[in-house]
């Protein structure tokens, strides 16, 4: 049985406050920075999430998951080019990082209306993740996109 309304948001706020105190005392605490970023991410506070991820990345810039999450937050802020930039950095850090490649296609297709660019991005995605359920959906999406009339491409 779910708790009273607002319980989850109070719990999240409390965790955020605790983590803010931890990183204030220990700014090099990477686990706390990423957890703080993730809580902001999950509670739809993109500016705060980006700042927490940025603090994490100052010390450990080669984490593709954190870069991808930061890119998703830039997308939420409608900063699509910054989002793509972070996804590309994540893919450079880890050439097999499927999630960053997937998100490049999402932003190109849905936010920038760049169908050809999305197809290219997802073809790159399929090279690193050819057999998953997501890959099957992407293949079907690419086929639909290729058959669209030129005016919508």
C-alpha positions, 0 to 999 in steps of 0.5 A: 500500500503506497504511503501518504501523498508527497512522502516520496518527494519528502524522502528525495528532498531529505536525501538530496539535503544529506548528499549536499552536506556530504559534498560540501564537507568532501567535494571529492566524494564522487559517489555522493556527486553522482547519487546527487545528480541521479536524484536531481535527474529522477526528480526532474531538476535538470540544472541541479543534475547537470551541476552535480554531474559537472562536479563529478566529471571534474575529477573523473571526466571519462565516465560515459554513463554520467556524461549520457545522463548529463546529456539527457538533462541538457535535452530536458532543458532543450539544449539539444546541441549540448546534449548531442555533444555529451552523448558524443563524448560518452561514445568516444570514451567508450566506443561500445557505449550503446545508450549514448549512441541511442540518445544521439538518434533520439535528439536528432529525430525528435528534437532536431527533425534530422531524419538522415542524421538519426538514421546514421546515429542509429546505424552506429548504435546497431554496430555496438548493440545488434541483437537487443530488443531495442535494436530490433525496434530501432531497425524497424524505425529506420526502415520506416524513416527510410520510406518517408517521403523526401519532404519529411526527411 
